[in-house]
Amino acid sequence: MSTAEHKHGAVRETPDRYGAFPRLTPEQLEDLTAHGERRRTAEGEVLYREGQPFREFLAILSGTVEILHDQGGPDERTVAVHGPGRFLGELGLLEGQAAFDTAVMRRAGEILAVPVERQRTLVGRDPVLGDLILRAYLGRRYLLIGLGAGFRILGSCYSPDTLRLREFAARNRLPHRWVDLEKDKEAEALLRRFAIRPEETPVVLWKGDRVLRNPSNAELARLIGLPAPAPSSDAGRCDVMVVGAGPAGLAASVYGASDGLTTVTVDAVATGGQAATSSRIENYLGFPSGISGGELIERAVLQAHKFGARLMVPAQVSGLTPQDDEYAVTFTDGSRARAGAVVLASGVWYRRLEVPGLDRLEGTSIYYAATVHEASLCRADPVAVVGGGNSAGQAALFLANHASRVHLLVRGGDLNADMSRYLVDQVEQHPKIEVLLHTEVRDVGGEEKLESLTVEDNASTERRELHAAALFVFIGARPHTEWLRGALALDEKGFVLTGADAQAVADVNRWASLGRDPMLLETTLPGVFAAGDVRSGSVKRVASATGEGAMAIRLVHEHRERRGNQVAAGSEGHQPVAGGSVSSR
C-alpha cells in the first residue's frame, strides 16, 4: 500500500496499483443502500480502531478517509487514503477478526454503513459484488502482511515458542512483524518500554500498549478474534464434527452446513492445511490461470460461514470415543463435544530433512512452506528447494520471482517421476531455476542463518557447496493420526483405513449389529469417515480432497438414515447386538 502524499494540506488518494482498492459502481452503491444507512461524518472522526472488531462494512459516498497503522503510537504511518466510491476494511471484516488498522475521516463527508452480518450474506449472494470485495480484501491482507502491520512478536530466533507463534501467525495469514531479540535494534527499546525481562520472551505486542507474555496459540487467537474454543468448555452436540480445515475438511463443512446439518470444524493450527501454503495451484478445475492456495482457502472459509458452519482454530483434538451411538470428541485444552458423525480430514505434516545442524536454523532460514511470508524474508538471495513433487515445483516457480536464483534439489534421476508435466515444463524453462538431479543435502553452513549447503551427487558421491540464504523442504509427509491409534485402524504408515480396507480388519460383531459393512470412506468405526490426505490410498491432490470431503457428507446422510431405520426397527422389538472393541494395527 502506498504511503499517502500530503500536499498543500490535502491528502492525496492512494492509487490502485495492486487491484486492492477498487471503486464500487453507482449501481452497486445503490443496491447496498437498501441494506444499510447513509451517515454524515465529521473531519477527524474515527470510523473504526485498530484492535477492535469490525461492526460495519463502510463505503465512502463523499469525503476522504485515511487508513493508519499504530495511530497515536511511535510507529504511526499512513497505510492508504480512499475517496468516494471506495470501501473500507479488509479480510478480518468478513471473518470476525479485529481490525489491524484505524480509519479516520480526513475530509468530512458521507458514508454508507452496512452491518457486518448483512454484508457477509450479500457477499455470498451477489457473485459480482462478492468477488470484487473478496479479491480486494485478500489483496489488502497480503499487503498488510508485507508491510509488517498488525501485532509484533518479540522473541529469539532460537526459541521454540517464538517459532510456534510465528508459524501460527503465518499459517493463519495474520498481519504481524517479528522483532528478533538478538538482532533488531528496536528490541532493546521495546524491552525497556514495556518492562519485559528477556527471559519473559517471546511476547506479543498489540495496539502499542498491550503485552501478552508467551501466549498460547489459543490466547493469541482470542486476542485477534479467531473463533477459538474457551478453555475447559463443553462445545455441546453437533450433527457432524469435521477434524481438520484443509480442502477436504472445508468441503465437508460447506456441504454439511448447506445440507442443514449442524457442522463444527476444528483445526489445531489454521484453516487451509498444506494447500494454503501453495503459492499457485494451476490444475484446479475452474481456474485456468491458477489460484493461490491462500485465496482458494479464504473463499472456502467464507462459503462455510455463509451456510452456517462453525469453524474453531486453534482446537486440537486428543480423543475420539464411541458413546451411545454417537462420539465424544475431547480436546487438548480440556474442552469436549458430542457428534453424531465425524469426518477425519486432519491432513499431513511435511517431513523434516535428516541433516546435522538443520534444526537450529528452522524458522530462521529453513522452511516447509513457500508463501508471501517466507518469500519476503529471502529478498534477492539465492535459495534452495528440496523435493521432486508438485509442491516443490510450485515453490520453486514462486520463489524464482523473489530470489536471485533457485536450486531445485531432486534425489531421483527424473523430474517427471513425481511432478506433473505442466510443472516440469515451467521449471525446466525458467531461467532462474537450476535443477540438480541425484542430489541430496549433506550439511548446512551458517551460525544464525543459512549461508551455504553441502550437497552430494548420490550417483557419483561427488560433493559441492551451494550458496543459499534459505532452504525450502518438500520431501513427503506423515499423517496427523497419533491421537487415533487404538481408536480405529491405521495402515503401516499411519494413514486411516477406509472402505474395503477397513472392513478387512474391522470388528465383525460391531458391524454385524448394523447389518452392513463400512462404506467407501468409512473407517472401522461406524459413522466416522476419512477424507483427503489423511486417508490411506488417497490421491494427495486438492481436487480429490475436496471431492472426498463432499462425498463424506453424502455418506454421513446415509449413515444417519440407516441408523434411524435401525432405531425404528429396534422399537418394534428387534434388539441390536452389542458391538465389541475396534481392532487397529
C-alpha positions in Angstrom: 0.0 0.0 0.0 1.3 3.4 -0.9 2.0 6.0 1.7 -0.3 8.9 1.2 1.1 12.2 -0.1 0.3 15.4 1.7 0.3 18.5 -0.5 -1.0 21.9 0.4 -2.9 20.5 3.4 -4.8 18.0 1.2 -4.5 14.2 1.4 -4.0 12.6 -2.0 -5.8 9.3 -2.7 -3.6 6.2 -2.9 -3.5 4.8 -6.5 -5.0 1.4 -7.0 -1.8 -0.2 -8.3 -2.5 -3.7 -6.9 -6.2 -4.2 -7.5 -6.8 -3.9 -3.7 -8.6 -0.6 -3.9 -11.4 -0.9 -6.5 -14.3 1.5 -6.7 -17.9 0.4 -6.4 -20.2 1.4 -9.3 -23.2 3.8 -8.6 -25.5 0.8 -9.2 -23.6 -1.3 -6.5 -23.8 1.6 -4.1 -27.5 1.9 -4.8 -28.0 -1.8 -4.1 -26.1 -1.6 -0.9 -28.1 1.4 0.3 -31.1 -0.8 0.7 -29.3 -2.9 3.3 -27.6 -0.1 5.3 -27.8 3.5 6.2 -26.2 6.8 5.0 -24.4 8.7 7.7 -22.8 12.1 7.7 -19.2 12.2 9.1 -17.0 14.9 10.6 -13.4 15.7 10.0 -11.2 13.7 12.4 -14.0 11.2 13.2 -12.7 7.6 13.8 -14.7 5.1 11.8 -13.1 2.0 13.4 -10.0 1.4 15.5 -7.1 -1.0 15.4 -7.7 -3.9 17.8 -11.5 -3.5 17.9 -13.9 -5.8 16.0 -15.4 -4.6 12.8 -19.1 -3.8 13.2 -19.9 -2.4 9.8 -19.0 -2.5 6.1 -18.3 1.1 5.1 -18.4 2.6 1.6 -17.4 6.2 1.0 -20.1 8.4 -0.7 -18.2 11.7 -0.2 -15.1 12.9 1.7 -11.8 11.3 2.3 -10.7 8.5 4.7 -7.1 7.9 5.8 -6.1 4.4 7.0 -3.5 4.5 9.8 -1.3 1.8 11.4 -0.4 2.3 15.1 -2.4 5.6 15.3 -1.1 7.8 18.1 1.9 5.4 18.7 5.6 5.8 17.9 5.2 3.8 14.7 2.2 5.6 13.3 2.1 5.7 9.5 -0.4 6.1 6.7 -1.3 2.9 5.0 -3.7 4.2 2.4 -6.1 7.0 1.6 -9.5 6.5 0.0 -12.0 8.7 -1.7 -15.7 8.4 -2.9 -16.7 5.1 -4.3 -14.2 3.0 -2.4 -14.9 0.8 0.5 -13.1 0.2 3.8 -12.0 -2.9 5.8 -10.0 -6.0 4.9 -10.3 -9.8 5.3 -10.8 -9.6 9.1 -14.2 -7.9 8.5 -15.6 -11.0 6.8 -14.0 -13.4 9.2 -14.9 -11.8 12.5 -11.4 -10.7 13.4 -10.2 -7.4 15.0 -9.1 -4.5 12.8 -5.4 -4.3 12.1 -5.5 -0.6 11.3 -7.6 2.6 12.1 -9.8 4.6 9.7 -10.1 8.4 10.2 -12.1 10.9 8.2 -9.6 13.4 6.8 -12.3 15.4 4.9 -15.8 15.4 6.2 -18.4 13.7 4.0 -20.9 10.9 4.0 -20.5 7.1 4.3 -22.8 4.1 3.7 -22.8 1.7 6.7 -24.0 -1.9 6.3 -23.9 -4.3 9.3 -21.2 -6.9 9.0 -23.6 -9.9 9.2 -25.7 -8.4 6.5 -22.7 -7.7 4.3 -21.4 -11.3 4.7 -24.8 -12.5 3.4 -24.6 -10.1 0.4 -21.1 -11.2 -0.4 -22.4 -14.8 -0.6 -25.5 -13.9 -2.6 -24.1 -11.5 -5.2 -21.3 -13.2 -7.1 -20.1 -10.0 -8.8 -20.0 -7.8 -5.7 -18.8 -10.7 -3.6 -15.8 -11.4 -6.0 -14.9 -7.7 -6.1 -14.9 -7.4 -2.3 -13.2 -10.7 -1.6 -10.3 -10.0 -4.1 -9.8 -6.5 -2.7 -9.8 -7.8 0.9 -7.4 -10.6 0.1 -5.1 -8.1 -1.6 -5.2 -5.8 1.4 -4.5 -8.6 3.8 -1.3 -9.6 1.9 -0.2 -6.0 1.6 -0.7 -5.6 5.3 1.4 -8.7 5.9 4.1 -7.3 3.6 4.1 -4.0 5.5 4.6 -5.8 8.8 1.4 -4.2 10.1 -0.7 -5.7 12.9 0.8 -7.2 16.1 4.5 -7.7 16.9 6.2 -10.9 18.1 9.3 -10.1 20.2 11.4 -13.1 20.7 14.6 -15.0 20.0 15.1 -16.9 16.8 16.4 -19.8 19.0 13.2 -20.0 21.0 10.7 -22.8 20.1 7.8 -20.7 21.4 8.9 -17.8 19.2 8.8 -20.2 16.2 5.4 -21.6 17.3 3.9 -18.1 17.4 5.4 -17.0 14.1 4.2 -20.2 12.4 0.7 -19.8 13.9 0.5 -16.2 12.7 1.9 -17.0 9.2 -0.4 -20.1 8.7 -3.5 -18.1 9.7 -2.4 -15.2 7.4 -2.4 -12.7 10.2 -0.5 -9.4 9.7 2.4 -9.2 12.1 6.0 -8.4 12.4 8.8 -10.4 14.1 11.3 -8.4 16.2 14.4 -10.5 16.6 15.6 -10.3 20.2 19.2 -10.8 19.2 19.4 -8.7 16.0 16.8 -5.9 15.8 17.8 -2.6 17.2 14.3 -1.8 18.4 14.2 -4.9 20.6 16.1 -3.3 23.5 13.9 -0.2 23.4 10.7 -2.4 23.5 12.1 -4.4 26.4 12.6 -1.2 28.4 9.4 0.5 27.3 7.2 -2.4 28.4 9.4 -3.6 31.3 9.9 -7.0 29.8 12.7 -9.2 31.0 14.5 -11.2 28.2 13.5 -14.5 29.9 9.9 -13.5 29.6 10.0 -13.5 25.9 8.5 -14.3 23.5 5.8 -11.7 23.9 3.1 -10.4 21.6 2.7 -6.6 21.5 -0.8 -5.4 20.3 -2.1 -1.9 19.7 1.1 -0.3 21.1 0.1 -0.9 24.7 -1.0 -4.5 25.3 1.6 -7.2 26.1 0.9 -11.0 26.1 3.8 -12.9 27.7 4.4 -16.1 25.9 0.8 -16.7 25.0 -0.6 -20.0 23.8 -1.9 -20.1 20.3 -5.5 -20.1 21.6 -4.8 -16.9 23.7 -3.4 -15.2 20.6 -6.4 -16.4 18.6 -8.8 -14.9 21.0 -6.9 -11.6 21.0 -7.2 -11.3 17.3 -10.8 -12.6 17.2 -10.3 -16.0 15.7 -13.1 -18.4 16.9 -11.1 -20.5 19.3 -13.0 -22.6 21.9 -13.0 -21.4 25.5 -10.8 -23.5 27.8 -12.5 -26.4 29.6 -15.8 -25.7 28.0 -18.4 -28.1 26.7 -19.0 -27.4 23.0 -22.3 -29.2 23.1 -23.6 -31.5 20.4 -23.4 -31.3 16.6 -24.6 -33.5 13.8 -21.1 -33.7 12.3 -17.7 -32.8 13.6 -15.0 -32.2 11.0 -11.5 -32.6 12.2 -9.1 -30.6 10.0 -9.8 -27.5 8.0 -7.8 -28.2 4.8 -9.6 -28.6 1.4 -11.2 -31.9 2.4 -12.4 -30.5 5.8 -13.7 -27.2 4.3 -15.5 -29.1 1.6 -17.2 -31.3 4.2 -18.0 -28.1 6.2 -19.6 -26.4 3.2 -21.7 -29.5 2.1 -22.6 -30.4 5.7 -23.8 -27.0 6.6 -25.6 -26.4 3.3 -27.4 -29.7 3.8 -28.8 -28.4 7.1 -26.5 -30.4 9.4 -25.2 -28.6 12.4 -21.5 -28.7 11.4 -18.5 -27.8 13.6 -15.0 -27.8 12.0 -11.8 -27.7 14.1 -8.2 -27.4 13.3 -5.1 -27.4 15.5 -3.3 -24.6 13.7 -5.1 -22.9 10.9 -7.6 -23.2 8.1 -6.2 -24.3 4.8 -3.8 -27.1 5.7 -0.9 -27.7 3.3 -2.9 -26.3 0.4 -2.8 -22.8 2.0 1.0 -22.8 1.7 0.9 -23.3 -2.0 1.8 -20.2 -3.9 -0.1 -21.2 -7.0 -2.4 -24.1 -7.9 -2.7 -24.3 -11.7 -4.5 -27.6 -12.3 -7.6 -26.9 -10.1 -10.8 -27.2 -12.1 -12.3 -23.9 -13.0 -9.2 -21.7 -12.5 -7.4 -21.8 -15.9 -5.0 -19.0 -14.9 -4.4 -20.7 -11.5 -5.2 -19.6 -8.0 -3.1 -19.2 -4.9 -3.7 -21.6 -2.0 -4.5 -18.7 0.3 -7.2 -17.3 -2.0 -8.8 -20.7 -2.5 -8.9 -21.3 1.2 -10.3 -17.9 2.1 -13.1 -18.4 -0.4 -13.9 -21.8 1.1 -13.9 -20.4 4.6 -16.4 -17.6 3.6 -18.5 -20.2 1.9 -18.6 -22.4 5.0 -19.5 -19.3 7.1 -22.3 -18.4 4.6 -24.0 -21.8 5.2 -23.7 -21.6 9.0 -20.7 -23.9 9.7 -18.8 -23.1 12.8 -15.0 -23.1 12.4 -12.8 -23.2 15.5 -9.0 -22.5 15.4 -6.9 -23.5 17.2 -8.6 -26.5 18.6 -6.5 -29.7 18.8 -8.4 -33.0 19.1 -6.9 -35.5 21.5 -9.5 -38.3 21.7 -12.4 -40.0 20.0 -14.7 -42.3 22.0 -17.9 -44.1 20.9 -20.8 -43.1 23.2 -24.5 -44.0 22.8 -24.4 -44.4 19.0 -22.5 -41.1 18.8 -19.0 -39.9 19.5 -17.4 -38.0 22.3 -14.6 -35.7 21.0 -12.1 -34.4 23.5 -9.6 -31.6 23.0 -6.1 -31.0 24.5 -7.4 -27.9 26.4 -10.0 -30.0 28.3 -13.0 -28.9 26.2 -15.2 -31.6 24.7 -18.1 -32.1 22.3 -20.5 -34.8 21.1 -21.1 -35.6 17.4 -23.5 -37.8 15.6 -20.8 -38.4 12.9 -17.2 -37.5 12.5 -15.2 -36.6 9.3 -11.4 -37.0 9.7 -9.6 -34.6 7.5 -6.6 -33.8 9.5 -4.1 -34.0 6.6 -0.4 -34.4 6.9 2.8 -32.9 8.2 5.8 -32.3 5.8 8.8 -34.5 6.7 12.0 -33.0 8.1 15.3 -33.5 6.4 17.8 -35.6 8.5 20.7 -33.3 8.2 23.1 -32.3 11.1 22.5 -28.8 12.3 19.3 -28.3 10.4 17.1 -28.0 13.4 18.9 -24.9 14.8 18.1 -23.0 11.6 14.4 -23.9 11.4 12.2 -20.9 11.5 15.0 -18.5 10.5 16.0 -19.9 7.1 14.7 -23.5 6.9 11.0 -23.6 5.8 8.3 -26.1 5.0 6.1 -23.7 3.1 6.6 -21.1 0.4 4.2 -18.3 0.8 4.4 -14.5 0.7 5.6 -14.5 4.3 8.7 -16.8 3.6 9.4 -15.2 0.2 9.6 -11.7 1.8 12.5 -13.0 4.0 14.6 -14.1 1.1 14.8 -10.8 -0.7 17.3 -11.2 -3.7 19.4 -14.0 -2.3 19.7 -17.5 -3.8 17.6 -20.2 -2.2 17.3 -24.0 -2.5 14.2 -26.2 -2.7 14.4 -29.9 -1.8 11.8 -32.2 -3.4 10.7 -33.6 -6.7 6.9 -33.4 -6.4 4.3 -30.8 -7.3 4.7 -28.8 -4.0 8.4 -28.5 -4.7 7.9 -27.4 -8.3 5.2 -24.8 -7.3 7.5 -23.5 -4.6 10.5 -23.2 -7.0 8.4 -21.2 -9.5 7.1 -18.9 -6.9 10.4 -18.3 -5.2 12.0 -17.5 -8.6 10.0 -14.3 -8.5 11.8 -13.2 -5.3 15.2 -14.9 -5.2 18.2 -14.3 -7.4 18.4 -18.0 -8.1 16.6 -21.2 -7.1 18.4 -24.5 -6.8 15.9 -27.4 -7.1 17.5 -30.4 -5.4 15.9 -33.7 -6.5 17.0 -37.0 -5.0 15.9 -39.1 -8.0 17.1 -39.0 -11.6 13.8 -38.0 -13.3 11.8 -34.8 -12.6 8.8 -36.4 -14.4 8.6 -39.3 -11.8 6.5 -37.3 -9.2 5.8 -33.9 -10.8 3.0 -33.0 -13.2 4.1 -32.5 -16.8 2.9 -28.9 -16.9 5.1 -28.0 -13.9 8.1 -29.9 -15.2 8.0 -27.8 -18.4 7.7 -24.5 -16.5 10.5 -25.4 -14.1 12.9 -26.6 -16.8 12.3 -23.5 -18.9 12.6 -20.9 -16.1 15.9 -19.1 -16.4 16.4 -18.6 -12.7 15.8 -22.2 -11.7 18.6 -24.8 -11.7 17.5 -28.4 -11.4 20.0 -30.7 -9.8 19.1 -34.4 -10.1 20.5 -37.2 -8.0 21.2 -34.5 -5.4 20.9 -34.7 -1.6 21.8 -32.3 1.2 24.6 -33.5 3.5 25.5 -30.4 5.6 24.5 -26.8 6.2 26.7 -23.8 6.8 25.9 -20.7 8.8 25.7 -19.9 12.5 22.4 -18.0 13.0 21.1 -18.1 9.4 21.7 -20.4 6.5 24.6 -19.3 4.3 25.5 -22.5 2.3 24.6 -26.1 1.6 26.9 -29.1 1.1 25.2 -31.3 -1.5 26.1 -34.7 -2.8 25.5 -36.4 -6.1 24.2 -39.8 -4.9 25.2 -41.4 -8.2 28.9 -40.3 -8.2 29.2 -39.3 -4.5 30.8 -36.0 -5.6 30.2 -33.1 -3.2 29.9 -29.4 -3.9 28.9 -26.3 -2.0 26.0 -24.1 -2.9 25.4 -20.6 -1.7 21.8 -20.4 -0.3 20.2 -18.0 2.2 17.1 -20.2 2.7 16.2 -23.9 2.3 12.6 -25.0 1.5 11.8 -28.6 2.2 9.1 -30.6 0.4 10.0 -34.3 0.7 6.8 -36.1 1.6 4.5 -36.2 4.5 3.2 -38.1 7.5 -0.4 -38.1 8.7 -1.9 -36.4 11.7 -3.1 -39.6 13.3 -1.1 -40.2 16.5 -4.2 -39.4 18.6 -6.2 -42.1 16.7 -4.0 -45.1 17.5 -6.1 -47.6 19.4 -9.4 -45.9 18.4 -9.6 -47.1 14.8 -7.5 -49.0 12.2 -4.5 -47.4 10.5 -2.2 -48.7 7.8 1.5 -49.3 8.4 2.4 -45.6 7.7 -0.3 -44.3 10.0 -2.9 -43.4 7.4 -6.6 -44.1 8.1 -8.0 -47.3 6.6 -11.5 -46.9 4.9 -14.0 -48.9 2.9 -12.9 -52.5 1.9 -9.5 -52.0 3.7 -11.3 -51.1 6.9 -13.7 -54.0 6.5 -10.8 -56.4 6.4 -9.7 -55.5 9.9 -12.9 -54.2 11.5 -14.6 -55.8 14.5 -17.2 -58.2 13.0 -19.6 -58.0 15.9 -19.8 -54.2 15.7 -20.8 -54.2 12.0 -23.0 -57.3 12.2 -25.2 -55.4 14.6 -25.7 -52.7 12.0 -26.4 -55.2 9.2 -23.8 -53.5 6.8 -20.2 -53.1 6.0 -18.1 -49.9 6.1 -19.0 -47.6 3.3 -16.4 -46.2 0.8 -14.9 -43.5 3.0 -15.9 -45.1 6.4 -13.4 -46.2 8.9 -13.6 -49.2 11.3 -15.9 -47.0 13.4 -19.4 -46.6 12.1 -20.2 -43.0 11.4 -16.5 -42.0 11.3 -15.3 -41.1 7.8 -11.9 -40.1 6.5 -11.3 -37.7 3.6 -8.2 -36.1 1.9 -4.5 -36.7 2.5 -5.1 -38.5 5.9 -6.9 -41.4 4.2 -4.9 -44.5 3.2 -4.8 -44.7 -0.6 -5.9 -41.1 -1.3 -4.6 -39.3 -4.4 -3.0 -36.4 -2.5 -4.4 -33.7 -4.7 -6.5 -30.6 -3.7 -9.3 -31.5 -6.2 -9.6 -35.1 -4.9 -9.5 -33.9 -1.3 -12.5 -31.5 -1.9 -14.3 -34.3 -3.7 -13.8 -36.7 -0.8 -14.9 -34.1 1.7 -18.2 -33.6 -0.2 -18.6 -37.3 -0.6 -18.1 -37.9 3.1 -21.2 -35.8 3.9 -23.3 -37.8 1.4 -22.2 -40.9 3.4 -23.0 -39.2 6.7 -26.5 -38.8 5.5 -26.7 -42.5 4.5 -25.3 -43.5 7.9 -27.9 -41.3 9.7 -30.7 -42.7 7.6 -29.7 -46.3 8.3 -29.2 -45.6 12.0 -32.7 -44.1 12.1 -34.2 -47.1 10.4 -32.4 -49.4 12.9 -33.7 -47.4 15.8 -37.2 -47.6 14.4 -36.8 -51.4 13.9 -35.5 -51.8 17.4 -38.5 -50.0 18.9 -40.6 -52.7 17.3 -38.9 -55.5 19.2 -35.7 -56.0 17.2 -32.8 -55.6 19.7 -29.4 -54.8 18.3 -26.4 -56.9 19.3 -23.8 -55.1 21.5 -20.7 -54.3 19.5 -17.2 -55.2 20.6 -14.0 -53.1 20.6 -12.4 -51.8 17.4 -9.2 -53.5 16.3 -6.3 -51.5 14.9 -2.9 -52.1 13.5 
